[in-house]
Amino acid sequence: TDRYSGIALPHLPKRDVLVSAGYLDGPRRSALTPLVEEQAGGDAEIFLQKLADEGNVAAKAAMDERSRRKAEAEEKERIILEQR
């Protein structure tokens, strides 16, 4: 058992177990979902781009990271296709 300050902490069941038992209603829904749906028609990437365009530093960093990862994946795919 896990203890904190001498108190035994209970182990909680996983979310899918609670959902299947009827204790919770379906999968977890992000608090941002209504905002994304309203601002960008449900497309999180469009919403993130809007935030970046408005000057949000964290959104800019996230978009840069997405672009970098996409370029890396495309490069890997190009290399694999060339090797065939």
C-alpha positions in Angstrom: 0.0 0.0 0.0 1.1 3.6 -0.6 1.5 5.7 2.5 1.7 9.5 2.9 2.4 10.9 6.4 1.7 7.5 7.9 -1.7 7.3 6.2 -2.5 4.4 3.9 -3.8 5.7 0.6 -6.5 3.7 -1.2 -5.9 2.3 -4.7 -8.4 3.7 -7.2 -9.7 1.6 -10.1 -8.9 2.6 -13.6 -11.3 4.9 -15.4 -12.5 2.2 -17.9 -13.5 0.0 -15.0 -15.6 2.8 -13.4 -17.2 3.5 -16.8 -18.1 -0.1 -17.5 -19.5 -0.4 -13.9 -21.7 2.6 -14.5 -20.0 4.9 -12.0 -18.9 7.4 -14.7 -20.4 8.6 -17.9 -18.2 7.6 -20.9 -14.7 8.7 -21.6 -13.1 11.8 -20.1 -14.0 15.0 -21.9 -11.5 17.9 -21.9 -12.6 21.2 -20.4 -11.2 22.8 -23.6 -13.5 20.8 -25.9 -16.4 23.3 -26.0 -13.9 26.2 -26.6 -12.2 24.4 -29.4 -15.5 23.4 -31.0 -16.7 27.0 -30.8 -13.5 28.7 -32.0 -12.3 26.2 -34.6 -15.1 23.9 -35.5 -13.6 21.1 -33.4 -10.2 21.1 -35.0 -7.6 21.4 -32.2 -4.8 22.2 -34.7 -6.7 25.1 -36.2 -7.4 26.4 -32.7 -3.7 26.1 -31.7 -2.7 28.0 -34.9 -5.2 30.8 -34.1 -3.7 31.1 -30.6 -0.2 31.2 -32.1 -1.2 33.8 -34.6 -2.6 35.9 -31.7 0.9 35.8 -30.1 0.5 33.0 -27.6 4.1 31.9 -26.9 3.2 28.4 -25.7 1.0 27.9 -28.8 3.8 29.1 -31.1 6.2 26.6 -29.4 3.7 23.8 -29.8 3.2 24.6 -33.5 7.0 24.7 -34.0 7.3 21.3 -32.3 4.5 19.9 -34.5 6.2 21.2 -37.6 9.5 19.8 -36.6 8.0 16.3 -35.9 6.1 16.3 -39.1 9.2 17.2 -41.1 11.2 14.4 -39.3 8.4 11.9 -40.1 8.3 12.9 -43.7 12.1 12.6 -44.0 12.0 9.1 -42.4 9.3 8.1 -44.9 11.3 9.5 -47.8 14.4 7.6 -46.8 12.4 4.3 -46.4 10.9 4.8 -49.9 14.3 5.5 -51.4 15.7 2.3 -49.9 13.1 0.1 -51.6 
